[in-house]
Every structure is written in structure tokens, then in C-alpha cells.
Amino acid sequence: MAMSLKRKTLYNAMKMKRSVYLLLGCSLWLLRCNAAVAQPNDWARVIEQQRREKDRTFRTGADSPLPDKAKKNFKGLSYFPVNANCRFEGAIKRHDKRETFDIIASDGRERETLRYGYFDFSLDGKTHRLQVYKLLDLAPKYRHLLFIPFMDATSSRESYGGGRYIDLEERSDNRYVVDFNLAYNPSCAYGKKGYSCPIPPAENRLTVRIEAGEKNWAH
């Protein structure tokens, strides 16, 4: 089931991701993507524009996660081609119990995390599940963000070995678009020190290939 996403929604999502670089059913619908349903005319184009803007920010931004010496010859990040089969719409099934745990980060920190809920999605003829979290140590203005760290069968091959992330804004209507084309690498993937990047827990390590989103960065 495809959802019509407006340009503003996608662009705001990109700006929100840049802002958090430094911090870092039952009644559930099965999340599906029907490639036969027409996507918005500018959907893929907006994603490509986001990617070009991200490259510009990485190259020139003061908060870029690239080491200074890497900026000079930086020619842009690598991505899988935009893939309509990896874009899903549906609800997140909330966990009945408010359960917190410490997610381990790349610097050894234990970051307090709420196990918020989960979603199921269908890909390659099988149903897969990802847990959805909230990082509880973020600044108050970011606490509306839901966080999906994951690894998949491309990790340590085409994509970053430490996994990738997807951010969502919490919604009162519980209707979400989970678009793996927007999956991005943690800031730790680029070699600059000073970041605390959550490592995807074992429950979010998929056996399927997610051929969408950001690939590994060639240093």
C-alpha cells in the first residue's frame, strides 16, 4: 500500500536527521509495499535532492561527521538505487508494558532506551519484524523521535557493518511510513571521533537484504 508523501514532509525529515547526528499486530497492520501502485511523481526525485543536500552538508557543514582531512576529496556518499519495494505504510504496535533497557553504543556507553513497539513488514515473500525504540537521553526537543536501528544481510558487505538507522516522528494517529530508502549510517561510520552511536540490538538484526538507503562509505 503506497502512501502519498509530500515534498515538505520528506525535506523536514532530512533536516531532522542532520540535527541528531551529534547525539547520537493483534491489531497491527502488516506493513506492505505494492510496487504496482503508482508512487508520487516526485517521490524518487525528492530523495535524490535530499542526498545531494546531505553531501553538501557533509562537505561544508560545521557539524559534519567527516574528518577534516576527508572533506577535501569527498565526492559524495554511496546509496542503493531508490527502491519502491522498500517503502512501507502501517501502524506500530505499542508494547503494553513500559520497558527500558540500556542500548550499547560504539563508545561503550550504555544509553537508556525505551522499547516503544514494533512493526512487521513483508519483503521477499516473508514477514520480518523490527523493534522501535526511543532514546531517553536525547535533549527534550528530540524526544518525539522514534528510532529504528537495524542490521541486515548487506551489513559489512555493501552497507556499514555497524548497522543503519531510520528516524520517525511519533504520530498520534499511529500511521507511519517506514522508508528504507531513508536509512542512513551512524555518524561513527565516517571516522571522526566524539560520537556515541547505538549498536542495533540482536532483535533488530535481519536476515533479509535491505537493498535501499545508504551504503558503506569508502574512506
C-alpha positions in Angstrom: 0.0 0.0 0.0 1.7 3.2 -1.1 1.3 6.5 0.7 1.4 9.9 -0.8 4.2 11.8 0.8 4.6 15.5 0.2 7.9 17.2 -0.5 7.8 19.1 2.7 7.4 16.0 4.9 10.4 14.4 3.3 12.5 17.5 3.4 11.7 18.1 7.1 12.7 14.5 7.8 16.1 15.1 6.3 16.6 18.3 8.3 15.7 16.4 11.5 18.2 13.7 10.8 21.0 16.2 10.4 20.0 17.7 13.8 20.5 14.4 15.6 23.9 13.5 14.1 25.6 14.8 17.2 23.5 13.0 19.8 23.7 10.1 18.9 -0.2 -6.8 15.5 -3.0 -8.2 17.4 -4.3 -5.0 15.8 -1.1 -4.3 13.9 -1.4 -3.9 10.2 1.1 -5.8 8.2 3.2 -3.2 6.5 3.2 -3.7 2.8 4.5 -2.1 -0.3 2.7 -2.6 -3.5 5.0 -1.7 -6.4 2.1 -1.8 -8.8 0.6 1.3 -7.1 1.9 4.5 -8.6 4.3 6.4 -6.4 4.1 10.2 -6.1 5.6 11.7 -9.2 8.3 13.5 -7.4 9.0 10.9 -4.6 12.2 9.5 -6.0 13.3 12.9 -7.2 12.9 14.4 -3.7 15.0 11.6 -2.2 17.8 12.3 -4.7 17.6 16.0 -3.8 17.9 15.1 -0.1 21.0 13.1 -0.9 22.6 15.9 -2.8 21.9 18.3 0.1 23.3 15.8 2.6 26.5 15.6 0.5 26.8 19.4 0.6 26.3 19.5 4.4 28.9 16.7 4.9 31.4 18.6 2.7 30.9 22.1 4.2 28.9 21.9 7.4 30.4 22.7 10.7 28.7 19.7 12.3 29.8 17.3 9.5 30.8 13.8 10.8 33.6 13.7 8.2 37.1 14.2 9.5 38.5 17.5 8.1 41.1 15.7 6.0 38.4 13.7 4.3 36.4 16.7 3.2 38.8 17.9 0.5 38.4 14.8 -1.7 34.8 14.0 -0.6 32.8 13.2 -3.7 29.5 12.2 -2.1 28.0 9.3 -0.2 27.0 6.0 -1.8 23.4 4.7 -1.9 21.4 1.8 -3.2 19.1 3.0 -6.1 15.8 4.3 -4.8 13.7 1.2 -4.3 9.9 1.4 -4.2 9.7 -2.2 -2.8 11.4 -1.0 0.4 8.8 1.7 1.4 6.0 0.7 3.7 2.9 2.1 5.3 1.2 1.0 8.5 0.9 1.1 12.3 3.4 0.5 15.0 2.1 -2.0 17.7 2.9 -0.4 21.1 4.3 -2.7 23.8 1.8 -3.0 26.7 4.5 -2.6 29.3 6.8 0.4 29.5 10.1 -1.4 29.5 13.5 0.3 29.4 16.9 -1.1 28.8 20.4 0.1 28.1 21.4 0.1 24.5 25.2 -0.3 24.0 26.8 2.4 22.0 30.0 2.4 19.9 32.0 4.2 22.7 30.9 1.7 25.3 28.3 3.9 26.8 25.0 2.4 28.0 22.2 4.7 26.8 18.8 4.4 28.4 16.3 3.3 25.8 12.5 2.7 25.8 11.3 -0.3 24.0 8.4 1.5 22.3 6.8 -1.0 19.9 7.4 -3.0 16.8 6.3 -3.3 13.2 6.1 -6.2 10.8 6.7 -5.9 7.1 6.7 -8.2 4.1 9.7 -8.5 1.9 10.9 -11.2 -0.5 7.8 -13.2 0.4 8.5 -13.4 4.1 7.3 -11.4 7.1 10.0 -9.6 9.1 9.9 -7.6 12.4 11.8 -4.6 13.7 11.6 -3.2 17.2 11.1 0.6 17.5 12.8 2.5 20.3 13.1 5.9 22.0 16.4 7.1 23.2 15.7 8.6 26.6 18.9 10.6 26.9 18.2 13.0 24.0 17.5 16.7 24.5 13.8 17.4 25.2 13.2 18.8 21.7 14.2 15.4 20.2 12.1 13.2 22.5 9.3 12.9 20.0 11.6 10.9 17.7 11.2 7.2 17.3 14.4 5.3 16.5 14.9 2.1 14.4 18.5 0.9 14.4 18.9 -2.3 12.3 21.4 -4.6 10.6 20.6 -6.7 7.6 22.2 -9.1 5.2 24.0 -6.3 3.4 25.8 -5.2 6.6 29.6 -5.5 6.5 29.2 -6.0 2.7 27.5 -3.2 0.8 26.4 -1.3 3.8 28.1 -0.3 7.1 28.9 -3.1 9.4 27.6 -1.2 12.5 24.1 -1.1 11.0 21.9 1.7 9.8 19.2 4.0 11.3 15.7 5.2 10.5 14.0 8.0 12.4 10.3 8.6 12.7 8.3 11.4 14.3 5.8 9.9 16.8 2.3 10.3 15.5 -1.0 10.4 17.5 -2.9 8.7 14.6 -0.3 5.8 14.6 0.0 5.9 10.8 3.6 5.7 9.7 5.7 5.4 6.5 8.8 3.4 7.1 11.0 4.1 4.1 14.3 2.1 4.0 15.4 4.5 1.2 15.9 7.0 4.0 18.1 4.6 6.1 21.3 6.3 7.0 24.7 5.4 8.6 25.5 6.4 12.1 28.0 9.2 12.4 30.6 6.8 13.6 30.8 5.3 10.1 32.9 8.2 8.8 35.9 8.1 11.1 35.5 11.3 13.1 35.8 10.9 16.9 33.4 12.0 19.5 30.2 10.3 18.6 28.2 7.8 20.7 26.3 5.6 18.2 23.9 3.0 19.4 24.6 -0.5 18.1 21.5 -2.3 16.8 20.4 -4.9 19.4 20.2 -8.6 18.3 16.5 -8.4 18.0 16.9 -5.9 15.1 19.3 -7.9 13.0 17.5 -9.0 9.9 18.5 -12.0 7.7 17.0 -10.4 4.6 18.8 -8.0 2.3 17.6 -4.4 2.6 18.8 -3.0 -0.8 17.8 0.6 -0.1 19.3 3.6 1.7 22.9 4.5 2.4 25.7 2.2 1.6 29.1 1.9 3.3 31.3 4.9 2.9 34.6 4.3 1.1 37.3 6.2 3.1 
